[in-house]
């Protein structure tokens, strides 16, 4: 499994009139399923896979509560 790229993005959650911004770490890998197996074998809890725009996406929460998404094109 190779990490192809990563970046921090700002996600805006809109709950009625209250807008909440949060940072999300996006990690692009060549094989999300392989990443998920490796992460689970090391004790991480992942959600997914979800399919978004022809990409497989898993999510997890980092130690500092930052959301992390792992993507791979399928």
Secondary structure, 3 states (H helix, E strand, C coil): CCEEEEEEEEEEEEECCEEEEEEEEEEEECCHHHHHHHHHHCCCCCEEEEEECCEEEEEEECCCCCEEEEEEEC
